[in-house]
Amino acid sequence: MPRVGFAYHPLFLEHDTGPFHPESPERLTAIVNRLRATGLIDKTWPIEPDPADLSWIETIHEPSYVRSVRETCPAEGIVRLDADTVVSPKSFDAALLAAGAVLSAVDAVMEGRVQRAFCAVRPPGHHALPGRAMGFCLFNNVAIGARYAQRKHGLARVLIVDFDVHHGNGTQAAFYDDPSVLYFSSHQFPHYPGTGRAEERGVGEGTGFTINAPLPPGTRGEDVLRAIDSLLVPAVESFRPEIVLVSAGFDGHIDDPLARFELTDEDYLEITRRIAALAAKQAQGRVISVLEGGYNLSALARSVEAHIQGLAGL
């Protein structure tokens, strides 16, 4: 079985989003408690994350924006960056560590300590734009990880697969003109944030390296798998990625309150197996998966369990 790393740190719980916010610390508590109760966490290899250096954050984000996030974090209480996204005293530190967890996982995979990894982090990242927080996200963890894999480890081609129910507009924006990163997203459409139409395919040299699979409310697991098989698989065979990064959002679950997909725990297992098979064929099995959405605590915990089982070949 592939050796699967697990990156987590209690500091992620200190990103305080206030009462009743769906992106809460309890999300990670539910995941960790579930993995401990089932014993699955004991079958993973712990990855101790270090905060990302600002130089890596700034490969994706404007320095002025990074400074503004740090300076906006209050001494106490919370501050809203927009209607959905808030910061609290420890948010900047947690965001640096969330990005750093992805970089630590990339290192672990590239150095052969693990073949695949899951990063249980918050705040999430795939909506974060180069100069703007958005949709609960401060720094784009997966995008930063992709650039790190290229510049630190010399990889030429990175695949990002995003199965969050919301389109990863920040990740798309980061690589829209870049032929070295293939970005695939399956998501509910129309839905927040309003991007992700099929005709959004990239610009300039990046044309064709963005692949969107907008799917309607009521979408089930077989529909997502069909999109992967018909759109992603042929593109991957041509692109030949050297590593696969995953924006793993579990808010497409039938029990999730923020969208209207009808995926189950078992669907997430099958989706993960499909991604792992692509990585095994084209990318030496290398997969780094990063938590994005998922807001029903029980469904999230079960789906992450299934996802890690899929990464582990179980």
Secondary structure as the mmCIF struct_conf table of DSSP 4:
data_model
#
loop_
_struct_conf.conf_type_id
_struct_conf.id
_struct_conf.beg_label_comp_id
_struct_conf.beg_label_asym_id
_struct_conf.beg_label_seq_id
_struct_conf.end_label_comp_id
_struct_conf.end_label_asym_id
_struct_conf.end_label_seq_id
STRN STRN1 VAL A 4 ALA A 7
HELX_RH_3T_P HELX_RH_3T_P1 PRO A 10 GLU A 14
TURN_TY1_P TURN_TY1_P1 PRO A 19 PHE A 20
BEND BEND1 PRO A 22 GLU A 23
TURN_TY1_P TURN_TY1_P2 PRO A 25 PRO A 25
HELX_RH_AL_P HELX_RH_AL_P1 GLU A 26 THR A 38
TURN_TY1_P TURN_TY1_P3 GLY A 39 GLY A 39
HELX_RH_3T_P HELX_RH_3T_P2 LEU A 40 LYS A 43
BEND BEND2 THR A 44 THR A 44
STRN STRN2 TRP A 45 ILE A 47
HELX_LH_PP_P HELX_LH_PP_P1 PRO A 51 ASP A 53
HELX_RH_AL_P HELX_RH_AL_P2 LEU A 54 ILE A 57
TURN_TY1_P TURN_TY1_P4 GLU A 58 ILE A 60
BEND BEND3 HIS A 61 HIS A 61
HELX_RH_AL_P HELX_RH_AL_P3 PRO A 63 THR A 72
BEND BEND4 CYS A 73 CYS A 73
BEND BEND5 ALA A 75 GLY A 77
STRN STRN3 VAL A 79 ARG A 80
BEND BEND6 LEU A 81 ASP A 84
STRN STRN4 VAL A 86 VAL A 87
TURN_TY1_P TURN_TY1_P5 PRO A 89 LYS A 90
HELX_RH_AL_P HELX_RH_AL_P4 SER A 91 MET A 110
TURN_TY1_P TURN_TY1_P6 GLU A 111 GLY A 112
BEND BEND7 ARG A 113 ARG A 113
BEND BEND8 GLN A 115 GLN A 115
STRN STRN5 ARG A 116 CYS A 119
BEND BEND9 ARG A 122 PRO A 123
TURN_TY1_P TURN_TY1_P7 HIS A 126 HIS A 127
STRN STRN6 LEU A 129 LEU A 129
TURN_TY1_P TURN_TY1_P8 PRO A 130 GLY A 131
STRN STRN7 ARG A 132 ARG A 132
STRN STRN8 MET A 134 MET A 134
TURN_TY1_P TURN_TY1_P9 GLY A 135 PHE A 136
STRN STRN9 CYS A 137 CYS A 137
BEND BEND10 LEU A 138 PHE A 139
HELX_RH_AL_P HELX_RH_AL_P5 ASN A 141 HIS A 153
BEND BEND11 ALA A 156 ALA A 156
STRN STRN10 VAL A 158 ASP A 162
BEND BEND12 VAL A 165 HIS A 166
HELX_RH_AL_P HELX_RH_AL_P6 ASN A 169 PHE A 175
TURN_TY1_P TURN_TY1_P10 TYR A 176 ASP A 177
TURN_TY1_P TURN_TY1_P11 PRO A 179 SER A 180
STRN STRN11 VAL A 181 GLN A 188
BEND BEND13 PHE A 189 PRO A 190
TURN_TY1_P TURN_TY1_P12 TYR A 192 PRO A 193
BEND BEND14 GLY A 194 GLY A 194
TURN_TY1_P TURN_TY1_P13 ALA A 198 GLU A 199
BEND BEND15 VAL A 203 VAL A 203
HELX_RH_3T_P HELX_RH_3T_P3 GLY A 204 GLY A 206
TURN_TY1_P TURN_TY1_P14 THR A 207 GLY A 208
BEND BEND16 PHE A 209 PHE A 209
STRN STRN12 THR A 210 LEU A 215
TURN_TY1_P TURN_TY1_P15 PRO A 217 GLY A 218
HELX_RH_AL_P HELX_RH_AL_P7 GLY A 221 ALA A 227
HELX_RH_PI_P HELX_RH_PI_P1 ILE A 228 LEU A 232
HELX_RH_AL_P HELX_RH_AL_P8 VAL A 233 PHE A 239
BEND BEND17 GLU A 242 GLU A 242
STRN STRN13 ILE A 243 ALA A 248
TURN_TY1_P TURN_TY1_P16 ASP A 251 GLY A 252
STRN STRN14 HIS A 253 HIS A 253
TURN_TY1_P TURN_TY1_P17 ILE A 254 ASP A 255
TURN_TY1_P TURN_TY1_P18 PRO A 257 LEU A 258
STRN STRN15 LEU A 263 LEU A 263
HELX_RH_AL_P HELX_RH_AL_P9 ASP A 265 GLN A 282
BEND BEND18 ALA A 283 ALA A 283
TURN_TY1_P TURN_TY1_P19 GLN A 284 GLY A 285
STRN STRN16 VAL A 287 LEU A 291
BEND BEND19 ASN A 296 ASN A 296
HELX_RH_AL_P HELX_RH_AL_P10 LEU A 297 ALA A 312
TURN_TY1_P TURN_TY1_P20 GLY A 313 GLY A 313
#
